[in-house]
Each structure stands twice: as C-alpha cells, then as structure tokens.
Amino acid sequence: MSVIAEKPWDYCIESRGDEVKAIILNGSSAMYITEVSLSEEEIRLLRQDKDNADRIIERIKKDRSRAPAR
C-alpha cells in the first residue's frame, strides 16, 4: 500500500497493487468511512496531476451510486 494523495481528516487515496482506492472520512471524528475503487478515468486524472484529487473526491461524494469497495 502506498499513499498517492491525502488531505488530513477528509480523505486518503491509496494504491494497493493494481487497485487504487479512495478512503473518505465523513465527520471530524472520522467515525464513518467510505472506501471506493477509483475508475480508470479518475486514476488517469490523478496521474496527470495530484491536484485533481480534491475534484475526484468531491465527485465521488456527490455520486450516490458509487458502491463501497469493501
């Protein structure tokens, strides 16, 4: 596992082998965690520029159809 991008108390994007996952913390206590796999397009955007991480995370938060990776 290696951390690709992170924003403390908000999210962490990790690479686990061939899979890239976003771990999103909801709430200041980080009690609720959402873990989803990134799409190929999101991985491509992230590789282009790590500053795209915030935009990717916001898109995931708004997309209610994204199923948790767990």
PQR file of N, CA, C, O and H, with PARSE charges and radii, in Angstrom:
ATOM      1  N   MET A   1       0.839  -1.169   0.000 -0.4000 1.5000
ATOM      2  CA  MET A   1       0.000   0.000   0.000 -0.0000 2.0000
ATOM      3  C   MET A   1       0.887   1.236   0.000  0.5500 1.7000
ATOM      4  O   MET A   1       1.849   1.325   0.762 -0.5500 1.4000
ATOM      5  N   SER A   2       0.550   2.191  -0.867 -0.4000 1.5000
ATOM      6  CA  SER A   2       1.261   3.462  -0.845 -0.0000 2.0000
ATOM      7  C   SER A   2       0.252   4.591  -1.001  0.5500 1.7000
ATOM      8  O   SER A   2      -0.698   4.491  -1.777 -0.5500 1.4000
ATOM      9  H   SER A   2      -0.232   2.119  -1.486  0.4000 1.0000
ATOM     10  N   VAL A   3       0.472   5.658  -0.258 -0.4000 1.5000
ATOM     11  CA  VAL A   3      -0.418   6.810  -0.294 -0.0000 2.0000
ATOM     12  C   VAL A   3      -0.072   7.658  -1.512  0.5500 1.7000
ATOM     13  O   VAL A   3       1.080   8.043  -1.709 -0.5500 1.4000
ATOM     14  H   VAL A   3       1.244   5.740   0.372  0.4000 1.0000
ATOM     15  N   ILE A   4      -1.083   7.943  -2.324 -0.4000 1.5000
ATOM     16  CA  ILE A   4      -0.892   8.759  -3.517 -0.0000 2.0000
ATOM     17  C   ILE A   4      -1.201  10.217  -3.213  0.5500 1.7000
ATOM     18  O   ILE A   4      -0.456  11.113  -3.611 -0.5500 1.4000
ATOM     19  H   ILE A   4      -2.019   7.630  -2.164  0.4000 1.0000
ATOM     20  N   ALA A   5      -2.301  10.450  -2.506 -0.4000 1.5000
ATOM     21  CA  ALA A   5      -2.709  11.805  -2.138 -0.0000 2.0000
ATOM     22  C   ALA A   5      -3.526  11.716  -0.861  0.5500 1.7000
ATOM     23  O   ALA A   5      -4.204  10.720  -0.611 -0.5500 1.4000
ATOM     24  H   ALA A   5      -2.906   9.722  -2.183  0.4000 1.0000
ATOM     25  N   GLU A   6      -3.452  12.767  -0.056 -0.4000 1.5000
ATOM     26  CA  GLU A   6      -4.266  12.781   1.152 -0.0000 2.0000
ATOM     27  C   GLU A   6      -4.522  14.196   1.610  0.5500 1.7000
ATOM     28  O   GLU A   6      -3.752  15.117   1.337 -0.5500 1.4000
ATOM     29  H   GLU A   6      -2.900  13.576  -0.259  0.4000 1.0000
ATOM     30  N   LYS A   7      -5.628  14.339   2.317 -0.4000 1.5000
ATOM     31  CA  LYS A   7      -5.999  15.590   2.958 -0.0000 2.0000
ATOM     32  C   LYS A   7      -6.458  15.178   4.353  0.5500 1.7000
ATOM     33  O   LYS A   7      -7.526  14.586   4.501 -0.5500 1.4000
ATOM     34  H   LYS A   7      -6.252  13.591   2.539  0.4000 1.0000
ATOM     35  N   PRO A   8      -5.664  15.484   5.376 -0.5600 1.5000
ATOM     36  CA  PRO A   8      -5.992  15.024   6.733  0.2800 2.0000
ATOM     37  C   PRO A   8      -7.434  15.347   7.134  0.5500 1.7000
ATOM     38  O   PRO A   8      -7.943  16.433   6.854 -0.5500 1.4000
ATOM     39  N   TRP A   9      -8.072  14.395   7.786 -0.4000 1.5000
ATOM     40  CA  TRP A   9      -9.448  14.471   8.273 -0.0000 2.0000
ATOM     41  C   TRP A   9     -10.471  14.562   7.149  0.5500 1.7000
ATOM     42  O   TRP A   9     -11.641  14.843   7.411 -0.5500 1.4000
ATOM     43  H   TRP A   9      -7.659  13.514   8.013  0.4000 1.0000
ATOM     44  N   ASP A  10     -10.055  14.328   5.888 -0.4000 1.5000
ATOM     45  CA  ASP A  10     -11.001  14.375   4.776 -0.0000 2.0000
ATOM     46  C   ASP A  10     -10.903  13.116   3.914  0.5500 1.7000
ATOM     47  O   ASP A  10     -11.894  12.405   3.746 -0.5500 1.4000
ATOM     48  H   ASP A  10      -9.105  14.100   5.675  0.4000 1.0000
ATOM     49  N   TYR A  11      -9.722  12.833   3.369 -0.4000 1.5000
ATOM     50  CA  TYR A  11      -9.581  11.659   2.511 -0.0000 2.0000
ATOM     51  C   TYR A  11      -8.134  11.218   2.392  0.5500 1.7000
ATOM     52  O   TYR A  11      -7.202  11.933   2.760 -0.5500 1.4000
ATOM     53  H   TYR A  11      -8.916  13.411   3.505  0.4000 1.0000
ATOM     54  N   CYS A  12      -7.984  10.007   1.862 -0.4000 1.5000
ATOM     55  CA  CYS A  12      -6.682   9.438   1.540 -0.0000 2.0000
ATOM     56  C   CYS A  12      -6.884   8.584   0.291  0.5500 1.7000
ATOM     57  O   CYS A  12      -7.835   7.804   0.221 -0.5500 1.4000
ATOM     58  H   CYS A  12      -8.741   9.426   1.563  0.4000 1.0000
ATOM     59  N   ILE A  13      -6.004   8.723  -0.686 -0.4000 1.5000
ATOM     60  CA  ILE A  13      -6.064   7.894  -1.883 -0.0000 2.0000
ATOM     61  C   ILE A  13      -4.845   6.993  -1.854  0.5500 1.7000
ATOM     62  O   ILE A  13      -3.708   7.460  -1.793 -0.5500 1.4000
ATOM     63  H   ILE A  13      -5.232   9.356  -0.629  0.4000 1.0000
ATOM     64  N   GLU A  14      -5.102   5.680  -1.899 -0.4000 1.5000
ATOM     65  CA  GLU A  14      -4.037   4.688  -1.758 -0.0000 2.0000
ATOM     66  C   GLU A  14      -3.989   3.767  -2.962  0.5500 1.7000
ATOM     67  O   GLU A  14      -5.005   3.489  -3.598 -0.5500 1.4000
ATOM     68  H   GLU A  14      -6.026   5.300  -1.949  0.4000 1.0000
ATOM     69  N   SER A  15      -2.796   3.305  -3.255 -0.4000 1.5000
ATOM     70  CA  SER A  15      -2.588   2.291  -4.279 -0.0000 2.0000
ATOM     71  C   SER A  15      -2.334   0.979  -3.560  0.5500 1.7000
ATOM     72  O   SER A  15      -1.455   0.884  -2.703 -0.5500 1.4000
ATOM     73  H   SER A  15      -1.971   3.532  -2.738  0.4000 1.0000
ATOM     74  N   ARG A  16      -3.114  -0.031  -3.918 -0.4000 1.5000
ATOM     75  CA  ARG A  16      -2.962  -1.367  -3.327 -0.0000 2.0000
ATOM     76  C   ARG A  16      -2.805  -2.360  -4.469  0.5500 1.7000
ATOM     77  O   ARG A  16      -3.787  -2.905  -4.974 -0.5500 1.4000
ATOM     78  H   ARG A  16      -3.828   0.046  -4.614  0.4000 1.0000
ATOM     79  N   GLY A  17      -1.589  -2.581  -4.859 -0.4000 1.5000
ATOM     80  CA  GLY A  17      -1.341  -3.448  -6.012 -0.0000 2.0000
ATOM     81  C   GLY A  17      -1.830  -2.778  -7.275  0.5500 1.7000
ATOM     82  O   GLY A  17      -1.400  -1.673  -7.608 -0.5500 1.4000
ATOM     83  H   GLY A  17      -0.791  -2.138  -4.449  0.4000 1.0000
ATOM     84  N   ASP A  18      -2.736  -3.448  -7.985 -0.4000 1.5000
ATOM     85  CA  ASP A  18      -3.293  -2.897  -9.217 -0.0000 2.0000
ATOM     86  C   ASP A  18      -4.489  -1.992  -8.970  0.5500 1.7000
ATOM     87  O   ASP A  18      -4.989  -1.362  -9.902 -0.5500 1.4000
ATOM     88  H   ASP A  18      -3.086  -4.345  -7.715  0.4000 1.0000
ATOM     89  N   GLU A  19      -4.950  -1.918  -7.743 -0.4000 1.5000
ATOM     90  CA  GLU A  19      -6.158  -1.174  -7.416 -0.0000 2.0000
ATOM     91  C   GLU A  19      -5.819   0.147  -6.729  0.5500 1.7000
ATOM     92  O   GLU A  19      -4.898   0.219  -5.915 -0.5500 1.4000
ATOM     93  H   GLU A  19      -4.544  -2.430  -6.986  0.4000 1.0000
ATOM     94  N   VAL A  20      -6.577   1.188  -7.068 -0.4000 1.5000
ATOM     95  CA  VAL A  20      -6.437   2.487  -6.414 -0.0000 2.0000
ATOM     96  C   VAL A  20      -7.759   2.773  -5.722  0.5500 1.7000
ATOM     97  O   VAL A  20      -8.817   2.736  -6.351 -0.5500 1.4000
ATOM     98  H   VAL A  20      -7.325   1.129  -7.729  0.4000 1.0000
ATOM     99  N   LYS A  21      -7.696   3.058  -4.419 -0.4000 1.5000
ATOM    100  CA  LYS A  21      -8.904   3.282  -3.631 -0.0000 2.0000
ATOM    101  C   LYS A  21      -8.866   4.645  -2.965  0.5500 1.7000
ATOM    102  O   LYS A  21      -7.808   5.154  -2.596 -0.5500 1.4000
ATOM    103  H   LYS A  21      -6.837   3.088  -3.908  0.4000 1.0000
ATOM    104  N   ALA A  22     -10.055   5.222  -2.822 -0.4000 1.5000
ATOM    105  CA  ALA A  22     -10.223   6.456  -2.070 -0.0000 2.0000
ATOM    106  C   ALA A  22     -10.887   6.097  -0.753  0.5500 1.7000
ATOM    107  O   ALA A  22     -11.927   5.440  -0.730 -0.5500 1.4000
ATOM    108  H   ALA A  22     -10.914   4.809  -3.122  0.4000 1.0000
ATOM    109  N   ILE A  23     -10.288   6.526   0.329 -0.4000 1.5000
ATOM    110  CA  ILE A  23     -10.868   6.341   1.653 -0.0000 2.0000
ATOM    111  C   ILE A  23     -11.319   7.721   2.102  0.5500 1.7000
ATOM    112  O   ILE A  23     -10.498   8.609   2.331 -0.5500 1.4000
ATOM    113  H   ILE A  23      -9.443   7.060   0.310  0.4000 1.0000
ATOM    114  N   ILE A  24     -12.629   7.898   2.226 -0.4000 1.5000
ATOM    115  CA  ILE A  24     -13.203   9.198   2.546 -0.0000 2.0000
ATOM    116  C   ILE A  24     -13.703   9.170   3.980  0.5500 1.7000
ATOM    117  O   ILE A  24     -14.497   8.305   4.352 -0.5500 1.4000
ATOM    118  H   ILE A  24     -13.297   7.177   2.040  0.4000 1.0000
ATOM    119  N   LEU A  25     -13.242  10.110   4.777 -0.4000 1.5000
ATOM    120  CA  LEU A  25     -13.663  10.231   6.168 -0.0000 2.0000
ATOM    121  C   LEU A  25     -14.794  11.239   6.231  0.5500 1.7000
ATOM    122  O   LEU A  25     -14.673  12.342   5.697 -0.5500 1.4000
ATOM    123  H   LEU A  25     -12.598  10.812   4.475  0.4000 1.0000
ATOM    124  N   ASN A  26     -15.880  10.879   6.870 -0.4000 1.5000
ATOM    125  CA  ASN A  26     -17.028  11.772   6.997 -0.0000 2.0000
ATOM    126  C   ASN A  26     -17.185  12.178   8.452  0.5500 1.7000
ATOM    127  O   ASN A  26     -17.459  11.341   9.312 -0.5500 1.4000
ATOM    128  H   ASN A  26     -15.979   9.984   7.304  0.4000 1.0000
ATOM    129  N   GLY A  27     -17.014  13.441   8.721 -0.4000 1.5000
ATOM    130  CA  GLY A  27     -17.147  13.940  10.075 -0.0000 2.0000
ATOM    131  C   GLY A  27     -15.808  14.132  10.738  0.5500 1.7000
ATOM    132  O   GLY A  27     -14.841  13.442  10.414 -0.5500 1.4000
ATOM    133  H   GLY A  27     -16.792  14.122   8.023  0.4000 1.0000
ATOM    134  N   SER A  28     -15.745  15.062  11.660 -0.4000 1.5000
ATOM    135  CA  SER A  28     -14.478  15.400  12.309 -0.0000 2.0000
ATOM    136  C   SER A  28     -13.937  14.266  13.170  0.5500 1.7000
ATOM    137  O   SER A  28     -12.734  14.199  13.420 -0.5500 1.4000
ATOM    138  H   SER A  28     -16.530  15.623  11.923  0.4000 1.0000
ATOM    139  N   SER A  29     -14.808  13.383  13.622 -0.4000 1.5000
ATOM    140  CA  SER A  29     -14.338  12.270  14.447 -0.0000 2.0000
ATOM    141  C   SER A  29     -13.864  11.094  13.597  0.5500 1.7000
ATOM    142  O   SER A  29     -13.330  10.118  14.124 -0.5500 1.4000
ATOM    143  H   SER A  29     -15.786  13.438  13.419  0.4000 1.0000
ATOM    144  N   ALA A  30     -14.059  11.188  12.282 -0.4000 1.5000
ATOM    145  CA  ALA A  30     -13.662  10.127  11.346 -0.0000 2.0000
ATOM    146  C   ALA A  30     -14.298   8.788  11.717  0.5500 1.7000
ATOM    147  O   ALA A  30     -13.699   7.731  11.521 -0.5500 1.4000
ATOM    148  H   ALA A  30     -14.492  11.981  11.854  0.4000 1.0000
ATOM    149  N   MET A  31     -15.497   8.845  12.246 -0.4000 1.5000
ATOM    150  CA  MET A  31     -16.179   7.623  12.648 -0.0000 2.0000
ATOM    151  C   MET A  31     -16.772   6.880  11.456  0.5500 1.7000
ATOM    152  O   MET A  31     -16.853   5.652  11.472 -0.5500 1.4000
ATOM    153  H   MET A  31     -15.983   9.704  12.405  0.4000 1.0000
ATOM    154  N   TYR A  32     -17.181   7.602  10.436 -0.4000 1.5000
ATOM    155  CA  TYR A  32     -17.798   6.967   9.273 -0.0000 2.0000
ATOM    156  C   TYR A  32     -16.817   7.024   8.112  0.5500 1.7000
ATOM    157  O   TYR A  32     -16.354   8.102   7.739 -0.5500 1.4000
ATOM    158  H   TYR A  32     -17.114   8.600  10.423  0.4000 1.0000
ATOM    159  N   ILE A  33     -16.504   5.885   7.550 -0.4000 1.5000
ATOM    160  CA  ILE A  33     -15.518   5.814   6.480 -0.0000 2.0000
ATOM    161  C   ILE A  33     -16.149   5.173   5.252  0.5500 1.7000
ATOM    162  O   ILE A  33     -16.809   4.138   5.347 -0.5500 1.4000
ATOM    163  H   ILE A  33     -16.880   5.009   7.853  0.4000 1.0000
ATOM    164  N   THR A  34     -15.940   5.796   4.104 -0.4000 1.5000
ATOM    165  CA  THR A  34     -16.371   5.243   2.828 -0.0000 2.0000
ATOM    166  C   THR A  34     -15.121   4.881   2.046  0.5500 1.7000
ATOM    167  O   THR A  34     -14.195   5.685   1.939 -0.5500 1.4000
ATOM    168  H   THR A  34     -15.404   6.637   4.026  0.4000 1.0000
ATOM    169  N   GLU A  35     -15.095   3.685   1.504 -0.4000 1.5000
ATOM    170  CA  GLU A  35     -13.941   3.240   0.718 -0.0000 2.0000
ATOM    171  C   GLU A  35     -14.442   2.791  -0.646  0.5500 1.7000
ATOM    172  O   GLU A  35     -15.237   1.856  -0.738 -0.5500 1.4000
ATOM    173  H   GLU A  35     -15.847   3.033   1.590  0.4000 1.0000
ATOM    174  N   VAL A  36     -13.981   3.455  -1.714 -0.4000 1.5000
ATOM    175  CA  VAL A  36     -14.407   3.114  -3.073 -0.0000 2.0000
ATOM    176  C   VAL A  36     -13.197   2.979  -3.987  0.5500 1.7000
ATOM    177  O   VAL A  36     -12.166   3.620  -3.781 -0.5500 1.4000
ATOM    178  H   VAL A  36     -13.334   4.214  -1.639  0.4000 1.0000
ATOM    179  N   SER A  37     -13.345   2.136  -4.993 -0.4000 1.5000
ATOM    180  CA  SER A  37     -12.302   1.990  -6.005 -0.0000 2.0000
ATOM    181  C   SER A  37     -12.437   3.119  -7.014  0.5500 1.7000
ATOM    182  O   SER A  37     -13.548   3.508  -7.372 -0.5500 1.4000
ATOM    183  H   SER A  37     -14.182   1.615  -5.160  0.4000 1.0000
ATOM    184  N   LEU A  38     -11.308   3.644  -7.472 -0.4000 1.5000
ATOM    185  CA  LEU A  38     -11.327   4.693  -8.473 -0.0000 2.0000
ATOM    186  C   LEU A  38     -11.485   4.092  -9.860  0.5500 1.7000
ATOM    187  O   LEU A  38     -11.016   2.988 -10.134 -0.5500 1.4000
ATOM    188  H   LEU A  38     -10.405   3.327  -7.182  0.4000 1.0000
ATOM    189  N   SER A  39     -12.153   4.840 -10.725 -0.4000 1.5000
ATOM    190  CA  SER A  39     -12.320   4.406 -12.113 -0.0000 2.0000
ATOM    191  C   SER A  39     -11.015   4.646 -12.872  0.5500 1.7000
ATOM    192  O   SER A  39     -10.129   5.355 -12.394 -0.5500 1.4000
ATOM    193  H   SER A  39     -12.534   5.737 -10.502  0.4000 1.0000
ATOM    194  N   GLU A  40     -10.907   4.053 -14.049 -0.4000 1.5000
ATOM    195  CA  GLU A  40      -9.712   4.250 -14.882 -0.0000 2.0000
ATOM    196  C   GLU A  40      -9.519   5.728 -15.202  0.5500 1.7000
ATOM    197  O   GLU A  40      -8.392   6.223 -15.196 -0.5500 1.4000
ATOM    198  H   GLU A  40     -11.627   3.477 -14.438  0.4000 1.0000
ATOM    199  N   GLU A  41     -10.618   6.435 -15.483 -0.4000 1.5000
ATOM    200  CA  GLU A  41     -10.549   7.870 -15.799 -0.0000 2.0000
ATOM    201  C   GLU A  41     -10.030   8.663 -14.598  0.5500 1.7000
ATOM    202  O   GLU A  41      -9.199   9.557 -14.754 -0.5500 1.4000
ATOM    203  H   GLU A  41     -11.533   6.033 -15.488  0.4000 1.0000
ATOM    204  N   GLU A  42     -10.518   8.334 -13.401 -0.4000 1.5000
ATOM    205  CA  GLU A  42     -10.069   9.033 -12.195 -0.0000 2.0000
ATOM    206  C   GLU A  42      -8.595   8.765 -11.926  0.5500 1.7000
ATOM    207  O   GLU A  42      -7.866   9.667 -11.513 -0.5500 1.4000
ATOM    208  H   GLU A  42     -11.193   7.607 -13.274  0.4000 1.0000
ATOM    209  N   ILE A  43      -8.154   7.546 -12.153 -0.4000 1.5000
ATOM    210  CA  ILE A  43      -6.737   7.214 -11.969 -0.0000 2.0000
ATOM    211  C   ILE A  43      -5.886   7.989 -12.963  0.5500 1.7000
ATOM    212  O   ILE A  43      -4.818   8.490 -12.613 -0.5500 1.4000
ATOM    213  H   ILE A  43      -8.746   6.813 -12.488  0.4000 1.0000
ATOM    214  N   ARG A  44      -6.362   8.089 -14.210 -0.4000 1.5000
ATOM    215  CA  ARG A  44      -5.634   8.836 -15.238 -0.0000 2.0000
ATOM    216  C   ARG A  44      -5.508  10.309 -14.847  0.5500 1.7000
ATOM    217  O   ARG A  44      -4.433  10.896 -14.964 -0.5500 1.4000
ATOM    218  H   ARG A  44      -7.230   7.681 -14.494  0.4000 1.0000
ATOM    219  N   LEU A  45      -6.614  10.905 -14.381 -0.4000 1.5000
ATOM    220  CA  LEU A  45      -6.582  12.306 -13.951 -0.0000 2.0000
ATOM    221  C   LEU A  45      -5.613  12.506 -12.788  0.5500 1.7000
ATOM    222  O   LEU A  45      -4.896  13.505 -12.735 -0.5500 1.4000
ATOM    223  H   LEU A  45      -7.488  10.428 -14.286  0.4000 1.0000
ATOM    224  N   LEU A  46      -5.596  11.569 -11.875 -0.4000 1.5000
ATOM    225  CA  LEU A  46      -4.721  11.653 -10.712 -0.0000 2.0000
ATOM    226  C   LEU A  46      -3.256  11.544 -11.116  0.5500 1.7000
ATOM    227  O   LEU A  46      -2.399  12.232 -10.562 -0.5500 1.4000
ATOM    228  H   LEU A  46      -6.179  10.757 -11.918  0.4000 1.0000
ATOM    229  N   ARG A  47      -2.975  10.677 -12.083 -0.4000 1.5000
ATOM    230  CA  ARG A  47      -1.595  10.539 -12.558 -0.0000 2.0000
ATOM    231  C   ARG A  47      -1.131  11.783 -13.300  0.5500 1.7000
ATOM    232  O   ARG A  47       0.051  12.125 -13.255 -0.5500 1.4000
ATOM    233  H   ARG A  47      -3.671  10.118 -12.533  0.4000 1.0000
ATOM    234  N   GLN A  48      -2.052  12.469 -13.986 -0.4000 1.5000
ATOM    235  CA  GLN A  48      -1.704  13.697 -14.698 -0.0000 2.0000
ATOM    236  C   GLN A  48      -1.294  14.786 -13.719  0.5500 1.7000
ATOM    237  O   GLN A  48      -0.306  15.490 -13.928 -0.5500 1.4000
ATOM    238  H   GLN A  48      -3.012  12.192 -14.022  0.4000 1.0000
ATOM    239  N   ASP A  49      -2.076  14.914 -12.639 -0.4000 1.5000
ATOM    240  CA  ASP A  49      -1.819  15.978 -11.672 -0.0000 2.0000
ATOM    241  C   ASP A  49      -2.452  15.593 -10.338  0.5500 1.7000
ATOM    242  O   ASP A  49      -3.664  15.392 -10.261 -0.5500 1.4000
ATOM    243  H   ASP A  49      -2.879  14.342 -12.470  0.4000 1.0000
ATOM    244  N   LYS A  50      -1.653  15.492  -9.309 -0.4000 1.5000
ATOM    245  CA  LYS A  50      -2.163  15.105  -7.988 -0.0000 2.0000
ATOM    246  C   LYS A  50      -3.139  16.143  -7.425  0.5500 1.7000
ATOM    247  O   LYS A  50      -3.913  15.838  -6.518 -0.5500 1.4000
ATOM    248  H   LYS A  50      -0.668  15.655  -9.372  0.4000 1.0000
ATOM    249  N   ASP A  51      -3.102  17.370  -7.963 -0.4000 1.5000
ATOM    250  CA  ASP A  51      -4.053  18.392  -7.527 -0.0000 2.0000
ATOM    251  C   ASP A  51      -5.486  18.062  -7.945  0.5500 1.7000
ATOM    252  O   ASP A  51      -6.426  18.688  -7.456 -0.5500 1.4000
ATOM    253  H   ASP A  51      -2.472  17.617  -8.700  0.4000 1.0000
ATOM    254  N   ASN A  52      -5.665  17.098  -8.832 -0.4000 1.5000
ATOM    255  CA  ASN A  52      -7.004  16.656  -9.229 -0.0000 2.0000
ATOM    256  C   ASN A  52      -7.676  15.834  -8.133  0.5500 1.7000
ATOM    257  O   ASN A  52      -8.866  15.537  -8.240 -0.5500 1.4000
ATOM    258  H   ASN A  52      -4.902  16.589  -9.229  0.4000 1.0000
ATOM    259  N   ALA A  53      -6.957  15.463  -7.100 -0.4000 1.5000
ATOM    260  CA  ALA A  53      -7.503  14.611  -6.036 -0.0000 2.0000
ATOM    261  C   ALA A  53      -8.735  15.234  -5.387  0.5500 1.7000
ATOM    262  O   ALA A  53      -9.730  14.542  -5.173 -0.5500 1.4000
ATOM    263  H   ALA A  53      -5.991  15.704  -7.014  0.4000 1.0000
ATOM    264  N   ASP A  54      -8.687  16.520  -5.072 -0.4000 1.5000
ATOM    265  CA  ASP A  54      -9.844  17.174  -4.445 -0.0000 2.0000
ATOM    266  C   ASP A  54     -11.076  17.077  -5.337  0.5500 1.7000
ATOM    267  O   ASP A  54     -12.174  16.797  -4.856 -0.5500 1.4000
ATOM    268  H   ASP A  54      -7.879  17.082  -5.246  0.4000 1.0000
ATOM    269  N   ARG A  55     -10.896  17.306  -6.629 -0.4000 1.5000
ATOM    270  CA  ARG A  55     -12.014  17.258  -7.574 -0.0000 2.0000
ATOM    271  C   ARG A  55     -12.583  15.839  -7.673  0.5500 1.7000
ATOM    272  O   ARG A  55     -13.800  15.658  -7.731 -0.5500 1.4000
ATOM    273  H   ARG A  55     -10.004  17.534  -7.020  0.4000 1.0000
ATOM    274  N   ILE A  56     -11.713  14.850  -7.691 -0.4000 1.5000
ATOM    275  CA  ILE A  56     -12.151  13.453  -7.766 -0.0000 2.0000
ATOM    276  C   ILE A  56     -12.947  13.077  -6.520  0.5500 1.7000
ATOM    277  O   ILE A  56     -14.002  12.451  -6.621 -0.5500 1.4000
ATOM    278  H   ILE A  56     -10.725  14.997  -7.644  0.4000 1.0000
ATOM    279  N   ILE A  57     -12.447  13.454  -5.355 -0.4000 1.5000
ATOM    280  CA  ILE A  57     -13.133  13.132  -4.095 -0.0000 2.0000
ATOM    281  C   ILE A  57     -14.504  13.796  -4.043  0.5500 1.7000
ATOM    282  O   ILE A  57     -15.474  13.164  -3.626 -0.5500 1.4000
ATOM    283  H   ILE A  57     -11.589  13.962  -5.274  0.4000 1.0000
ATOM    284  N   GLU A  58     -14.605  15.056  -4.457 -0.4000 1.5000
ATOM    285  CA  GLU A  58     -15.898  15.745  -4.452 -0.0000 2.0000
ATOM    286  C   GLU A  58     -16.880  15.058  -5.393  0.5500 1.7000
ATOM    287  O   GLU A  58     -18.066  14.953  -5.080 -0.5500 1.4000
ATOM    288  H   GLU A  58     -13.816  15.570  -4.797  0.4000 1.0000
ATOM    289  N   ARG A  59     -16.399  14.589  -6.538 -0.4000 1.5000
ATOM    290  CA  ARG A  59     -17.258  13.879  -7.492 -0.0000 2.0000
ATOM    291  C   ARG A  59     -17.763  12.572  -6.874  0.5500 1.7000
ATOM    292  O   ARG A  59     -18.928  12.215  -7.041 -0.5500 1.4000
ATOM    293  H   ARG A  59     -15.436  14.674  -6.792  0.4000 1.0000
ATOM    294  N   ILE A  60     -16.892  11.868  -6.168 -0.4000 1.5000
ATOM    295  CA  ILE A  60     -17.296  10.613  -5.514 -0.0000 2.0000
ATOM    296  C   ILE A  60     -18.336  10.889  -4.429  0.5500 1.7000
ATOM    297  O   ILE A  60     -19.316  10.154  -4.313 -0.5500 1.4000
ATOM    298  H   ILE A  60     -15.945  12.159  -6.032  0.4000 1.0000
ATOM    299  N   LYS A  61     -18.133  11.935  -3.640 -0.4000 1.5000
ATOM    300  CA  LYS A  61     -19.072  12.266  -2.562 -0.0000 2.0000
ATOM    301  C   LYS A  61     -20.466  12.575  -3.106  0.5500 1.7000
ATOM    302  O   LYS A  61     -21.468  12.251  -2.467 -0.5500 1.4000
ATOM    303  H   LYS A  61     -17.337  12.533  -3.735  0.4000 1.0000
ATOM    304  N   LYS A  62     -20.535  13.203  -4.284 -0.4000 1.5000
ATOM    305  CA  LYS A  62     -21.826  13.581  -4.865 -0.0000 2.0000
ATOM    306  C   LYS A  62     -22.512  12.424  -5.578  0.5500 1.7000
ATOM    307  O   LYS A  62     -23.730  12.447  -5.755 -0.5500 1.4000
ATOM    308  H   LYS A  62     -19.721  13.467  -4.803  0.4000 1.0000
ATOM    309  N   ASP A  63     -21.762  11.425  -5.984 -0.4000 1.5000
ATOM    310  CA  ASP A  63     -22.304  10.300  -6.749 -0.0000 2.0000
ATOM    311  C   ASP A  63     -22.810   9.218  -5.803  0.5500 1.7000
ATOM    312  O   ASP A  63     -22.027   8.413  -5.299 -0.5500 1.4000
ATOM    313  H   ASP A  63     -20.773  11.406  -5.841  0.4000 1.0000
ATOM    314  N   ARG A  64     -24.099   9.200  -5.568 -0.4000 1.5000
ATOM    315  CA  ARG A  64     -24.698   8.254  -4.618 -0.0000 2.0000
ATOM    316  C   ARG A  64     -24.684   6.814  -5.137  0.5500 1.7000
ATOM    317  O   ARG A  64     -24.896   5.878  -4.367 -0.5500 1.4000
ATOM    318  H   ARG A  64     -24.735   9.854  -5.978  0.4000 1.0000
ATOM    319  N   SER A  65     -24.437   6.633  -6.431 -0.4000 1.5000
ATOM    320  CA  SER A  65     -24.468   5.283  -6.990 -0.0000 2.0000
ATOM    321  C   SER A  65     -23.157   4.530  -6.791  0.5500 1.7000
ATOM    322  O   SER A  65     -23.086   3.330  -7.056 -0.5500 1.4000
ATOM    323  H   SER A  65     -24.265   7.393  -7.057  0.4000 1.0000
ATOM    324  N   ARG A  66     -22.117   5.225  -6.326 -0.4000 1.5000
ATOM    325  CA  ARG A  66     -20.824   4.557  -6.127 -0.0000 2.0000
ATOM    326  C   ARG A  66     -20.930   3.573  -4.980  0.5500 1.7000
ATOM    327  O   ARG A  66     -21.293   3.942  -3.864 -0.5500 1.4000
ATOM    328  H   ARG A  66     -22.174   6.200  -6.110  0.4000 1.0000
ATOM    329  N   ALA A  67     -20.617   2.339  -5.255 -0.4000 1.5000
ATOM    330  CA  ALA A  67     -20.678   1.294  -4.233 -0.0000 2.0000
ATOM    331  C   ALA A  67     -19.361   1.238  -3.476  0.5500 1.7000
ATOM    332  O   ALA A  67     -18.297   1.332  -4.087 -0.5500 1.4000
ATOM    333  H   ALA A  67     -20.322   2.039  -6.162  0.4000 1.0000
ATOM    334  N   PRO A  68     -19.411   1.089  -2.172 -0.5600 1.5000
ATOM    335  CA  PRO A  68     -18.172   0.939  -1.404  0.2800 2.0000
ATOM    336  C   PRO A  68     -17.372  -0.262  -1.880  0.5500 1.7000
ATOM    337  O   PRO A  68     -17.939  -1.265  -2.314 -0.5500 1.4000
ATOM    338  N   ALA A  69     -16.066  -0.154  -1.797 -0.4000 1.5000
ATOM    339  CA  ALA A  69     -15.175  -1.220  -2.261 -0.0000 2.0000
ATOM    340  C   ALA A  69     -15.076  -2.372  -1.278  0.5500 1.7000
ATOM    341  O   ALA A  69     -14.605  -3.449  -1.642 -0.5500 1.4000
ATOM    342  H   ALA A  69     -15.606   0.661  -1.444  0.4000 1.0000
ATOM    343  N   ARG A  70     -15.503  -2.174  -0.059 -0.4000 1.5000
ATOM    344  CA  ARG A  70     -15.353  -3.207   0.967 -0.0000 2.0000
ATOM    345  C   ARG A  70     -16.133  -4.428   0.670  0.5500 1.7000
ATOM    346  O   ARG A  70     -16.104  -5.383   1.446 -0.5500 1.4000
ATOM    347  H   ARG A  70     -15.886  -1.299   0.236  0.4000 1.0000
TER
END
